[in-house]
Structure formats: structure tokens, C-alpha cells
Amino acid sequence: RCDMEEKYRNIDIKNEKVLSIINASFEVFAKNDIEKASTNMIVKQAGVSRGLLYHYFKDKDELFDFLVYYSVRIMVENIETKLDWKDTDFLRRIQEGIILKCEIIDMYPYIIEFLEKYSYRVPREDLKKEVETSSPGLMDRWYNQNLDFSSVKDGVDIDMMKKTIKSTFSELVRDRWNIKKTKGIEFKIEEVRSEFAKYDTFFRNQFYE
């Protein structure tokens, strides 16, 4: 992580124009093949000058590499710093982690499409390494650290329960996101929370005493 941070330390993420470049880049790369995506398209979408883009990135390839690095880093850091690690309830832990991901999607609308489209260009071990160096053991801690399963019904396979719950909540978000893309309906985090609450009740009735 140190090498990547050193490489991109001059990029001020809080700068409004830089954010415009990042969001425009996610969108342009998501909607176009990497060969056809151009910096001209990006600066036009972002409403900034080519000079400003090249002030931060020497070329399209460096910009693309930054997007891969940043998309992983921002997801990891949001969970690491905002999740309530003292809460021992698994259902709340999973929901809040996914909601934190939704906050990032809300801020960067094309980040998921970008990652899904270009995941083949980034070996899984490289992404895993970036997550681990950004926040060692994050995924394992999210699913396992300081969680209390003592009230789970006898006979319930806890690993299967965890996978089922995580997959369901993740799919609910994916469905809402697809509706936004296909029908233009606004993606609202509060509506996601409301839907999560219904499934929370269902899962507690199924798996917990």
C-alpha cells in the first residue's frame, strides 16, 4: 500500500474537480471498452480541462490503474473506519457493512460497474493483496470478529446461515441497483435499509431463538 500511496499522494480526493474526474472516469470506462475510452471523453464528462487531468495523471493507463487502486481502497477504508466493531450481532454487522458499501456507490455511481467490467484485468490475488495491505484481515474480521452466535437455534449450520444472509442482502442491493440502471429510479439508501429490516425479521425468526 505504501508504494501506491506514495505514487498517488498528490491527488487531493477532497477537491471537487478531482472528484469530477474520478466519477467521470468510472463512468467512461464502465460504458466503453478501455481501448475506446479516451481522456477527451473524460474531461468533457467531468467539465474540466485536459491540463488539469494531466496534472494528476500522466496518461490514460495511469488513470485506469488509479481507479482500480482507489475503488478497492475506498471500499475497505469505509468499512474499516465506520463499522461498529463492538456490535456482536451478525445480522446487523452484515447489513451495516453492505450499507457502507452503498454509501460509496451513492458517491461514485459507476464504481461497481467499473470493477465488474474490468475485474478480469486485475488478478484476484492482486485485489486480495490490496485489501489485506490496506486493512489486514478485514474480510475475516467483518464476518467473524467479536460476533455472538449463542442465540442461534440448535441444529442450524452457522456457516451456511452466514453465507445465506450475506448473499441475500447483497442481492437485494444488486437488484435495486439494476432497477436504477434500467429504469432510472433513484437509488435511496433509506429504502435499502427499510427492505433490509423486513429480511432481518425473517432471518431472526428462521435462525434465532
trRosetta pair geometry for C-beta under 8 A, 3 or more apart (Angstrom, degrees):
i j d omega theta_ij theta_ji phi_ij phi_ji
1 4 5.7 -62 -154 42 40 108
1 5 5.9 38 152 -21 75 109
1 73 7.9 123 -136 -107 107 113
1 130 7.2 112 -85 -148 84 62
1 133 4.2 -179 -29 133 100 111
1 134 5.5 140 -97 -79 137 58
2 5 5.7 -57 -143 39 30 111
2 6 6.1 32 157 -22 65 107
3 6 5.8 -56 -150 34 27 112
3 7 6.4 28 153 -21 62 107
4 7 5.6 -54 -149 34 32 113
4 8 6.3 -7 165 12 67 110
4 69 5.2 -173 -163 -150 136 141
4 73 7.9 -165 120 -62 139 137
4 130 7.7 37 -14 -127 163 102
5 8 6.6 -76 -141 55 25 84
5 9 5.8 55 157 -71 66 91
6 9 5.8 -21 -139 -21 26 119
8 11 4.9 -31 180 14 86 122
8 66 5.8 129 -102 -124 136 106
8 69 7.0 172 -12 97 152 145
8 70 7.6 -140 161 -66 167 101
10 56 7.0 -167 105 -127 99 72
11 18 6.3 145 -174 -156 81 138
11 56 5.3 79 -104 -154 92 117
11 66 7.2 117 -51 -154 169 141
12 15 4.1 72 101 -18 110 113
12 18 5.5 167 78 -8 71 159
13 18 6.2 -126 -118 112 26 131
13 19 6.9 75 -177 -74 58 83
13 22 7.6 22 -134 -30 79 155
13 70 7.9 164 -101 -145 123 128
14 18 7.8 43 58 56 29 126
14 19 7.8 -11 -163 -44 13 114
15 18 4.0 75 75 7 104 112
15 19 6.8 -175 89 -10 53 83
16 19 5.7 -55 -151 36 32 113
16 20 6.5 37 149 -23 64 103
17 20 5.3 -46 -150 31 37 117
17 21 6.6 41 149 -20 64 99
17 46 7.5 82 -167 162 67 114
17 48 5.3 108 -165 -98 105 132
17 52 6.2 -64 150 171 134 149
18 21 5.6 -49 -153 32 36 113
18 22 6.5 35 150 -18 66 104
18 56 6.8 120 -121 -73 100 161
19 22 5.6 -52 -146 36 34 111
19 23 6.2 29 158 -14 67 107
20 23 6.0 -57 -143 41 28 106
20 24 6.0 26 158 -17 64 112
20 46 4.2 115 140 -160 96 91
20 47 6.3 -70 175 49 145 89
20 48 6.1 136 96 -31 127 118
21 24 5.9 -59 -143 41 25 109
21 25 6.1 28 156 -23 63 110
21 42 6.7 50 -152 160 71 111
21 43 7.7 -5 -113 -97 89 60
21 46 4.9 32 -87 -127 48 160
21 48 6.1 -44 -69 32 94 149
21 52 7.4 -145 -66 119 133 105
21 53 5.8 162 -130 -105 131 85
21 56 7.2 128 100 50 166 146
22 25 5.7 -57 -148 34 27 112
22 26 6.5 30 154 -19 63 102
22 67 7.2 157 -149 -103 78 87
22 70 7.0 -86 -140 110 126 158
22 108 7.0 -62 130 -115 107 116
23 26 5.7 -49 -149 32 33 112
23 27 6.5 28 154 -15 64 108
23 46 7.3 134 66 -105 82 89
23 108 5.9 -146 -103 -128 80 70
23 109 7.2 53 -153 28 104 85
23 110 7.2 114 -165 29 64 102
24 27 5.7 -60 -151 40 32 111
24 28 6.1 27 156 -17 69 109
24 42 5.0 119 124 -160 112 68
24 43 7.6 117 121 -76 155 16
24 45 3.8 149 -148 101 111 110
24 46 3.7 -102 -8 -61 155 86
25 28 5.9 -53 -137 39 29 106
25 29 6.0 21 165 -10 65 110
25 42 5.2 25 -85 -134 69 126
25 46 7.8 11 -32 -57 72 124
25 63 5.9 -133 -134 163 144 117
25 64 7.9 -154 179 -85 119 51
25 67 5.7 -142 124 -78 124 132
26 29 6.4 -64 -145 43 22 103
26 30 5.9 21 158 -21 62 116
26 67 6.4 168 -81 -147 72 127
26 71 7.7 125 -105 -83 114 119
26 108 5.7 104 -11 -179 172 103
26 109 7.6 147 105 68 132 59
26 110 4.0 151 132 83 102 104
26 111 5.4 -43 -146 -78 146 54
26 113 7.7 107 166 65 92 92
26 114 4.7 -86 -151 -45 80 143
27 30 5.7 -59 -142 37 26 111
27 31 6.1 8 165 -7 64 114
27 45 6.3 -158 78 173 126 153
27 109 7.4 27 -79 79 101 99
27 110 4.4 160 -82 -9 58 160
28 31 6.2 -65 -141 44 25 100
28 32 5.9 -24 173 25 64 116
28 37 4.9 118 142 -145 98 107
28 38 7.8 -101 173 45 137 44
28 41 4.9 136 -136 118 133 116
28 42 5.1 -102 9 -82 159 76
28 45 5.9 -162 -57 7 109 156
29 32 6.7 -79 -127 59 22 79
29 34 6.4 21 -143 -98 92 73
29 37 5.0 22 -94 -109 56 170
29 64 6.7 137 -105 -114 145 91
29 67 6.8 146 23 96 159 171
29 110 8.0 141 61 135 79 130
29 114 5.6 56 91 -125 113 100
29 117 7.4 169 138 82 84 138
29 118 7.1 -20 157 -37 119 136
30 110 4.4 -138 2 -178 155 119
30 113 4.0 64 -150 111 129 115
30 114 4.7 -78 -72 -70 98 68
30 117 5.8 161 -131 2 60 147
31 110 7.8 -59 -30 -138 88 144
32 36 4.6 -119 177 90 113 105
32 37 4.3 148 88 -68 120 81
32 41 7.2 27 7 115 157 171
33 36 4.8 74 60 16 86 103
33 37 6.9 -151 88 -16 38 87
34 37 5.6 -46 -138 28 33 115
34 64 6.6 50 -142 -116 118 148
34 118 7.1 84 -58 -103 123 119
34 121 7.8 61 -31 -64 156 159
37 41 6.2 -111 -158 59 59 140
37 42 7.4 57 174 -49 94 100
37 60 7.2 152 106 -161 92 130
38 41 4.8 104 60 2 79 99
38 42 7.1 -143 101 -4 47 87
38 60 7.1 -74 -142 -91 39 141
39 42 5.3 -53 -147 37 40 115
39 43 6.2 35 158 -17 72 102
39 50 6.5 82 136 -132 116 93
39 53 5.9 159 -165 120 111 153
39 54 7.8 50 -173 -60 153 88
39 59 7.8 -106 -50 -163 137 47
39 60 5.5 -127 -48 -77 96 94
39 63 7.4 136 -97 4 97 157
40 43 6.3 -55 -142 38 27 101
40 44 6.3 28 157 -17 62 111
40 50 7.5 -17 -95 -89 59 115
41 44 5.9 -61 -150 39 27 112
41 45 6.2 25 155 -17 65 111
42 45 5.8 -58 -147 39 29 109
42 46 6.0 16 159 -10 66 114
42 53 6.6 106 104 -116 119 150
42 63 7.6 0 -127 158 177 161
43 46 5.7 -60 -137 47 31 106
43 47 7.9 -155 169 15 55 8
43 48 5.4 -101 -148 74 80 72
43 49 6.5 -13 -163 159 131 11
43 50 5.2 -70 -57 -77 168 60
43 52 7.7 133 -125 57 110 96
43 53 5.4 -100 -79 -25 105 137
44 47 7.6 27 179 -69 27 42
46 53 7.7 127 54 -75 151 111
48 52 4.7 -85 165 65 118 139
48 53 6.4 130 101 -46 119 87
49 52 4.8 103 61 -1 83 97
49 53 7.4 -147 99 -1 50 83
50 53 5.7 -55 -154 37 39 111
50 54 6.1 26 154 -9 72 110
51 54 6.0 -63 -144 46 29 103
51 55 6.3 45 151 -38 64 99
52 55 5.4 -42 -152 15 34 120
52 56 7.4 13 157 -3 60 101
53 56 6.5 -74 -167 42 33 96
53 57 6.1 -40 166 45 73 101
53 63 7.4 -6 -178 -87 103 138
54 57 6.6 -80 -117 72 35 61
54 58 6.9 52 -155 -128 77 28
57 60 7.8 76 137 -87 128 19
57 62 4.7 175 -162 95 90 108
57 63 4.1 56 -176 -69 165 85
57 66 6.5 -107 -98 -1 119 143
58 62 5.1 72 43 9 83 154
59 62 5.4 98 53 10 67 99
59 63 7.2 -124 104 -3 37 93
60 63 5.5 -57 -151 37 35 114
60 64 6.2 37 153 -22 68 105
61 64 5.6 -52 -148 34 32 113
61 65 6.4 33 153 -18 65 104
62 65 5.6 -51 -147 36 34 112
62 66 6.4 39 152 -22 64 103
63 66 5.6 -54 -152 33 31 114
63 67 6.6 34 151 -23 64 103
64 67 5.7 -52 -153 30 33 113
64 68 6.8 33 151 -17 64 101
64 118 8.0 -151 -170 -154 107 165
65 68 5.8 -52 -154 33 35 111
65 69 6.4 31 151 -14 66 108
66 69 5.6 -59 -148 42 33 110
66 70 5.7 25 159 -16 71 113
67 70 5.9 -55 -133 43 26 106
67 71 5.9 30 164 -25 63 109
67 114 6.4 -93 158 168 126 146
68 71 6.2 -54 -143 31 22 109
68 72 6.9 14 159 -9 57 107
68 118 7.1 -102 -89 109 105 130
68 121 7.9 -109 -91 94 141 108
68 122 5.6 163 -154 -76 136 146
69 72 6.4 -72 -162 39 26 103
69 73 6.1 18 154 -16 67 118
69 130 6.8 -149 -131 -140 64 142
70 73 5.5 -59 -139 42 32 111
70 74 5.9 28 166 -20 71 108
71 74 6.4 -51 -138 34 23 105
71 75 6.7 23 158 -16 56 109
71 108 7.6 -147 -113 116 85 158
71 111 5.3 167 -131 -162 108 102
71 114 6.5 -149 -88 92 157 124
71 115 5.6 -167 143 -70 147 108
72 75 6.1 -63 -156 36 29 110
72 76 6.3 24 155 -16 66 113
72 127 6.0 -162 -103 -149 142 82
72 130 4.8 53 116 115 152 134
72 131 6.2 -105 179 -67 113 76
72 134 7.1 -179 129 -16 96 153
73 76 5.8 -62 -149 39 29 110
73 77 6.0 21 161 -15 68 112
73 130 7.1 -87 -63 166 75 111
73 134 5.5 -169 -121 -115 72 145
74 77 6.0 -54 -138 40 29 107
74 78 6.2 34 161 -24 63 107
74 104 5.8 138 128 -133 109 126
74 108 7.6 84 96 -1 156 144
74 111 8.0 -85 71 -143 131 154
75 78 6.1 -59 -152 31 25 110
75 79 6.8 15 157 -9 61 108
75 101 6.2 25 -142 -117 98 84
75 104 5.7 -91 -93 8 67 176
76 79 6.3 -67 -157 40 29 104
76 80 6.0 27 154 -21 68 115
76 130 8.0 -154 -25 129 150 84
76 131 5.5 180 -90 -134 133 72
76 134 4.5 77 107 109 157 139
76 135 5.1 -179 172 13 113 121
76 138 5.9 166 -149 12 95 179
77 80 5.4 -54 -137 39 33 115
77 81 5.9 11 171 -4 69 114
77 134 6.9 -93 -55 170 81 120
77 135 7.3 170 -83 -42 50 127
78 81 6.7 -66 -139 45 20 95
78 82 5.8 -21 177 17 60 124
78 100 4.9 166 136 168 107 107
78 101 7.4 144 90 -81 134 41
78 103 6.5 -173 -169 75 143 118
78 104 5.7 -139 -9 -56 165 114
79 82 6.8 -77 -124 51 17 87
79 83 5.2 18 -173 -29 63 122
79 97 5.5 35 -129 -141 114 86
79 100 5.3 137 -86 101 65 147
79 101 7.5 9 -62 -57 107 78
79 135 7.9 -166 80 68 97 167
79 138 6.7 98 96 -178 124 122
79 142 6.5 -16 169 -94 135 126
80 83 7.1 -23 -100 20 6 105
80 134 7.8 -141 -32 134 149 94
80 135 4.6 -137 -87 -111 137 153
80 138 6.1 -66 -79 -119 96 121
82 100 5.5 159 81 -118 127 129
83 93 7.3 53 -169 -149 117 73
83 96 6.0 127 -128 117 78 117
83 97 5.9 16 -103 -86 127 78
83 100 6.5 -72 -66 -30 85 156
83 142 7.1 -75 -156 -116 174 87
84 87 4.3 58 109 -7 113 113
84 92 7.9 -29 62 133 119 117
84 93 8.0 -120 70 -103 80 70
84 96 6.7 -19 21 130 92 170
85 141 7.4 -17 -129 161 115 115
85 145 6.8 -19 -159 108 100 123
85 146 6.3 81 167 50 76 143
86 146 7.0 -68 -127 145 28 149
87 92 5.5 -83 152 98 139 130
87 93 6.2 180 98 -72 106 82
87 96 7.8 81 61 12 151 152
88 146 5.7 -103 -102 150 80 77
88 147 5.5 145 -166 -134 66 32
88 148 4.0 44 149 -3 124 103
89 92 4.2 54 92 20 114 111
89 93 6.4 175 90 -19 57 87
89 147 7.6 -56 87 -143 2 80
89 148 7.1 -28 -78 50 44 94
90 93 5.4 -56 -145 34 32 116
90 94 6.3 27 161 -16 68 104
90 147 5.0 61 -74 -161 87 128
90 148 7.9 -141 -28 57 86 49
90 149 6.8 30 -25 -83 133 86
90 162 6.7 -88 -178 -108 140 92
90 165 7.3 89 133 83 109 161
91 94 6.2 -56 -149 36 27 105
91 95 6.3 23 157 -14 63 111
91 165 6.6 -106 -108 -164 73 146
91 200 5.5 112 166 -137 132 89
91 203 6.1 160 -109 93 127 135
91 204 6.8 -41 -43 -65 166 91
92 95 5.8 -60 -145 42 32 110
92 96 5.9 26 162 -17 69 111
93 96 6.3 -62 -145 39 22 105
93 97 6.3 22 157 -19 61 110
93 142 6.9 157 162 -176 110 63
93 143 7.9 149 123 -107 130 30
93 147 6.5 -69 -8 -100 158 112
94 97 5.9 -58 -149 35 28 111
94 98 6.4 21 158 -13 64 108
94 143 7.9 47 -86 -107 92 68
94 162 7.9 176 -69 -156 138 74
94 165 5.8 114 63 128 170 111
94 166 5.4 -123 -145 -93 133 73
94 169 5.9 140 138 31 110 157
95 98 6.0 -63 -151 40 29 105
95 99 6.2 30 153 -20 67 108
95 169 6.1 -132 -96 -136 64 150
95 193 7.9 88 173 -125 118 67
95 196 5.0 110 -137 -178 120 141
95 200 6.8 -11 -61 -80 148 116
96 99 5.4 -51 -143 37 34 114
96 100 6.4 40 154 -24 64 101
97 100 5.7 -51 -153 31 31 113
97 101 6.9 33 147 -18 62 100
97 142 5.5 79 -107 -159 154 121
98 101 5.4 -47 -155 32 40 115
98 102 6.6 47 144 -24 65 99
98 169 5.2 -173 3 138 167 118
98 170 6.3 -137 -118 -84 132 63
98 173 6.1 -152 172 -32 117 146
98 196 8.0 166 77 -101 126 136
99 102 5.2 -47 -152 30 39 118
99 103 6.8 48 147 -26 64 94
99 189 6.5 88 -155 -165 90 109
99 192 6.8 159 -109 108 83 125
99 193 6.6 43 -107 -80 130 90
99 196 7.6 -58 -63 -30 107 164
100 103 5.5 -40 -155 22 37 117
100 104 7.2 38 147 -15 60 98
101 104 5.7 -53 -161 33 40 111
101 105 6.5 40 144 -18 69 103
101 173 7.5 57 90 172 115 169
102 105 5.3 -51 -147 37 39 113
102 106 6.2 45 151 -25 68 102
102 173 6.1 -127 -82 -135 107 129
102 187 7.9 -153 -163 156 100 116
102 189 5.2 136 127 -113 130 99
102 192 5.9 -157 -121 64 165 170
103 106 5.5 -49 -149 32 31 115
103 107 6.5 26 152 -14 63 106
103 189 6.8 33 -77 -98 66 149
104 107 5.7 -58 -150 40 34 108
104 108 6.1 -21 166 31 71 102
104 111 6.4 -69 142 62 98 159
105 108 6.7 -77 -130 68 25 68
105 109 6.7 58 172 -118 65 36
105 111 6.2 -133 -108 49 57 109
105 112 5.9 3 -111 -24 109 116
105 177 7.0 -70 178 -105 150 126
105 187 7.2 -74 121 131 115 154
106 109 7.5 12 -148 -79 19 70
106 187 6.7 -149 -97 101 80 113
106 189 6.3 -43 -58 -47 144 114
108 111 3.9 61 113 -39 117 119
109 187 8.0 152 -125 31 94 138
110 113 5.0 -57 -162 48 71 114
110 114 5.6 81 137 -32 85 100
111 114 5.6 -54 -150 33 30 116
111 115 6.5 26 156 -16 65 106
112 115 5.8 -55 -147 38 33 108
112 116 6.1 29 156 -16 67 109
112 177 6.9 -11 64 -178 155 159
113 116 5.8 -56 -141 41 29 109
113 117 6.0 28 160 -21 65 111
114 117 6.0 -61 -146 36 23 108
114 118 6.3 -20 171 17 62 113
115 118 6.8 -80 -139 53 21 83
115 119 6.0 47 163 -65 64 93
116 119 6.1 -26 -142 -16 24 115
118 121 4.8 -35 -177 26 85 118
118 122 6.7 59 133 -5 87 101
119 122 6.1 -75 -152 50 40 93
119 124 7.9 32 177 -79 100 75
119 127 7.8 -17 -143 -45 86 151
122 126 5.5 -117 -180 77 83 126
122 127 5.7 86 133 -52 117 100
123 126 4.5 95 66 -1 86 104
123 127 7.4 -160 96 -2 47 82
124 127 5.7 -55 -151 38 39 109
124 128 6.0 40 151 -20 70 107
125 128 5.4 -51 -143 40 33 115
125 129 6.2 40 153 -25 64 104
126 129 5.6 -50 -147 33 30 113
126 130 6.5 32 152 -20 62 103
127 130 5.7 -53 -151 34 33 112
127 131 6.5 33 152 -17 65 103
128 131 5.7 -54 -150 36 33 111
128 132 6.1 28 154 -16 66 110
129 132 5.7 -58 -144 41 30 109
129 133 6.1 21 160 -13 67 109
130 133 6.1 -57 -140 41 27 103
130 134 6.0 27 158 -20 63 111
131 134 5.8 -60 -146 37 26 110
131 135 6.9 -48 176 50 62 82
131 138 6.1 -114 169 42 97 124
131 139 6.8 31 149 -28 141 108
132 135 7.6 -98 -144 71 19 45
132 136 5.6 39 -173 -115 69 55
132 137 7.2 60 -133 -35 80 39
132 138 7.6 -149 -99 11 42 92
133 136 7.4 28 -103 -69 21 75
134 138 7.5 -19 87 -23 90 142
135 138 4.0 59 105 -62 112 122
137 140 4.9 -59 -167 50 80 113
137 141 5.3 82 130 -28 93 103
138 141 5.8 -64 -148 39 27 109
138 142 6.2 31 156 -26 66 106
139 142 5.6 -48 -146 29 32 115
139 143 6.6 10 162 -1 64 109
140 143 6.4 -70 -149 48 28 97
140 144 5.5 -31 173 31 68 122
140 145 7.3 84 123 -36 70 95
141 144 6.6 -81 -118 58 20 78
141 145 3.9 -1 -151 -10 69 136
142 145 7.4 33 -21 24 16 101
143 147 7.9 -52 154 -20 35 153
143 162 6.5 84 -164 180 105 136
143 166 7.6 -17 -110 -73 110 144
144 147 6.3 -115 -165 16 26 123
148 151 7.4 47 131 5 99 91
149 152 4.7 -12 179 -7 85 125
149 158 5.5 25 -165 -125 157 136
151 208 5.2 27 126 -156 99 98
151 209 5.1 -117 -173 35 77 101
152 156 5.1 -115 165 63 107 134
152 158 6.1 73 125 -95 174 96
152 161 7.0 171 -142 52 133 174
152 207 5.8 -34 -140 159 85 91
152 208 5.9 -64 -106 -101 44 62
152 209 7.5 86 133 -15 4 84
153 156 5.0 92 69 -23 83 118
153 207 6.1 -148 15 -178 102 38
153 208 6.5 -172 -29 -128 83 10
153 209 5.7 144 -82 -62 69 69
156 160 8.0 -139 174 66 71 100
156 161 5.5 38 165 -54 113 135
156 207 5.4 98 -136 -147 158 82
157 160 4.0 44 97 21 116 115
157 161 6.3 167 87 -18 59 86
158 161 5.3 -53 -144 36 33 117
158 162 6.3 36 157 -22 66 104
159 162 5.8 -52 -149 33 30 111
159 163 6.5 27 154 -15 63 106
160 163 5.8 -55 -147 38 33 110
160 164 6.2 34 155 -21 66 108
161 164 5.8 -57 -147 36 28 111
161 165 6.3 24 158 -16 65 109
161 207 5.3 105 -140 -129 132 143
162 165 6.0 -57 -147 37 28 108
162 166 6.2 23 159 -15 64 111
163 166 6.0 -58 -143 40 27 108
163 167 6.0 25 160 -18 65 112
164 167 6.0 -60 -145 39 24 108
164 168 6.2 24 158 -21 62 110
165 168 5.9 -58 -148 34 27 111
165 169 6.5 18 161 -11 64 108
165 203 5.7 68 -106 -133 106 152
166 169 6.3 -61 -148 40 27 104
166 170 6.1 25 157 -17 65 113
167 170 5.8 -60 -145 40 28 111
167 171 6.1 27 158 -20 65 110
168 171 5.9 -59 -147 37 27 109
168 172 6.5 33 153 -25 63 102
168 199 6.1 -178 136 -169 128 146
168 203 7.9 177 62 -70 153 124
169 172 5.6 -47 -150 27 34 116
169 173 6.9 31 154 -14 62 101
169 196 6.3 42 -129 -120 102 99
169 199 6.9 -179 -81 95 77 149
170 173 6.0 -58 -159 36 34 108
170 174 6.4 33 147 -19 67 108
171 174 5.3 -52 -143 38 37 115
171 175 6.2 43 155 -24 68 101
172 175 5.9 -52 -150 32 28 112
172 176 6.7 24 153 -14 62 106
172 192 7.1 128 127 -148 109 83
172 195 5.7 177 -177 124 133 129
172 196 6.9 157 97 -78 158 70
172 199 7.0 -123 -57 -17 151 153
173 176 5.8 -57 -150 38 33 108
173 177 6.2 32 153 -20 67 109
173 192 6.2 37 -100 -138 82 128
174 177 5.6 -57 -147 37 30 112
174 178 6.4 32 155 -20 65 105
175 178 5.8 -55 -149 35 30 110
175 179 6.6 33 152 -20 63 103
176 179 5.6 -51 -151 33 34 114
176 180 6.6 39 149 -22 64 101
176 187 6.1 110 141 -129 104 88
176 191 7.4 158 -136 104 143 112
176 192 6.2 -123 27 -89 170 94
176 195 7.7 -175 -59 23 132 160
177 180 5.5 -48 -153 31 36 115
177 181 6.6 32 151 -17 65 105
177 187 6.3 28 -103 -107 61 135
178 181 5.6 -54 -147 38 35 110
178 182 6.0 16 161 -6 70 112
179 182 6.3 -64 -136 47 26 97
179 183 5.4 -26 -178 30 67 116
179 185 5.4 -28 138 48 100 123
180 183 7.2 -69 -112 57 12 76
180 184 7.0 30 -171 -135 49 12
180 185 5.6 -102 -99 70 54 67
180 186 6.9 25 -121 -158 103 9
180 187 4.5 -20 -78 -54 151 98
187 192 8.0 24 -179 -43 80 116
188 191 4.2 75 82 6 104 109
188 192 7.1 -172 98 -10 56 82
189 192 5.3 -51 -154 33 41 116
189 193 6.5 45 148 -21 69 101
190 193 5.4 -47 -149 33 37 115
190 194 6.5 41 150 -22 64 102
191 194 5.5 -47 -148 33 36 115
191 195 6.5 35 153 -16 64 103
192 195 5.9 -57 -151 38 32 108
192 196 6.2 37 150 -23 65 107
193 196 5.4 -53 -147 34 31 116
193 197 6.5 40 152 -30 63 100
194 197 5.7 -46 -155 22 32 116
194 198 7.4 33 149 -18 59 97
195 198 5.9 -49 -162 26 39 111
195 199 7.0 26 149 -7 67 105
196 199 5.9 -65 -155 44 37 104
196 200 6.0 47 148 -32 71 105
197 200 5.3 -47 -145 28 32 120
197 201 6.8 34 156 -18 62 99
198 201 6.1 -54 -160 32 31 109
198 202 6.7 30 146 -17 63 107
199 202 5.2 -51 -147 37 41 116
199 203 6.1 38 156 -18 71 104
200 203 6.1 -57 -146 38 26 106
200 204 6.4 26 155 -18 62 109
201 204 5.9 -57 -147 36 28 110
201 205 6.4 27 156 -17 64 108
202 205 6.0 -62 -155 36 28 109
202 206 6.3 19 154 -15 65 112
203 206 5.6 -60 -144 40 33 109
203 207 5.7 -12 174 16 71 116
203 208 7.7 58 130 -5 68 102
204 207 6.9 -71 -123 53 20 82
204 208 4.7 -36 -158 36 63 126
205 208 7.5 -16 -48 49 11 83
